[in-house]
Amino acid sequence: MSEKRPSTAFVSANSTVTDNATAKSGSAASTATLTYRFLPGGADCERCGVRTKKQWVDDGEFVCADCKPWTVQTG
């Protein structure tokens, strides 16, 4: 049986996640930036302190929906 660990044990707000092929080959094929996390036990919002299961990254902090500015960026 495998050990269960929270997602925060693997990544931080400022980290990037690479696909498995990139990690094995060492090439920079594509990367994804972490923007959201779900923690079944919840975590405190880094801005207001409210405990919530769903958090989004804003300026390098994991924040609740109320602290996240919801703006649409156009390219």
Secondary structure per residue as TSV (DSSP state, phi and psi in degrees):
chain	resnum	aa	ss	phi	psi
A	1	M	-	360.0	138.7
A	2	S	-	-86.8	154.4
A	3	E	-	-80.4	134.4
A	4	K	-	-89.7	132.0
A	5	R	-	-133.1	147.5
A	6	P	-	-67.6	155.7
A	7	S	G	-60.8	-25.7
A	8	T	G	-67.7	-16.6
A	9	A	G	-71.4	-16.5
A	10	F	T	-108.1	-31.4
A	11	V	-	-139.5	159.0
A	12	S	-	-118.4	173.7
A	13	A	T	-62.2	-28.0
A	14	N	T	-98.0	4.6
A	15	S	-	-89.1	162.6
A	16	T	E	-117.5	153.0
A	17	V	E	-111.9	129.7
A	18	T	E	-107.1	153.6
A	19	D	-	-73.3	162.1
A	20	N	H	-60.2	-39.9
A	21	A	H	-63.5	-39.8
A	22	T	H	-66.1	-42.9
A	23	A	H	-61.9	-38.1
A	24	K	H	-74.9	-40.9
A	25	S	H	-86.6	-22.0
A	26	G	-	82.5	0.8
A	27	S	-	-86.4	161.5
A	28	A	-	-96.8	63.5
A	29	A	-	-66.5	-56.1
A	30	S	-	-160.7	151.0
A	31	T	E	-133.2	156.9
A	32	A	E	-124.4	142.5
A	33	T	E	-99.4	132.2
A	34	L	-	-67.8	126.0
A	35	T	-	-125.4	-11.3
A	36	Y	E	-152.8	150.3
A	37	R	E	-145.5	151.3
A	38	F	E	-124.1	124.3
A	39	L	E	-121.6	111.7
A	40	P	E	-53.1	-35.1
A	41	G	E	-85.6	-8.4
A	42	G	E	81.4	165.6
A	43	A	E	-153.5	156.3
A	44	D	E	-75.7	137.9
A	45	C	-	-62.3	132.1
A	46	E	T	-73.0	-7.9
A	47	R	T	-104.0	-49.6
A	48	C	T	-110.6	-13.4
A	49	G	-	87.8	-3.0
A	50	V	-	-69.2	135.2
A	51	R	E	-82.1	129.2
A	52	T	E	-148.5	152.8
A	53	K	E	-82.8	-31.7
A	54	K	E	-105.1	128.9
A	55	Q	E	-140.0	146.8
A	56	W	E	-117.8	154.4
A	57	V	E	-88.0	129.7
A	58	D	E	-140.5	119.5
A	59	D	T	50.8	42.2
A	60	G	T	79.4	7.1
A	61	E	E	-117.5	146.7
A	62	F	E	-85.3	118.7
A	63	V	E	-126.9	158.6
A	64	C	-	-76.3	171.1
A	65	A	T	-61.3	-33.7
A	66	D	T	-70.5	-28.7
A	67	C	T	-90.6	-13.6
A	68	K	S	-81.7	121.3
A	69	P	-	-73.5	120.4
A	70	W	-	-95.0	83.9
A	71	T	-	-113.5	149.7
A	72	V	-	-98.4	125.9
A	73	Q	-	-97.7	130.2
A	74	T	-	-107.7	146.3
A	75	G	-	-86.7	360.0
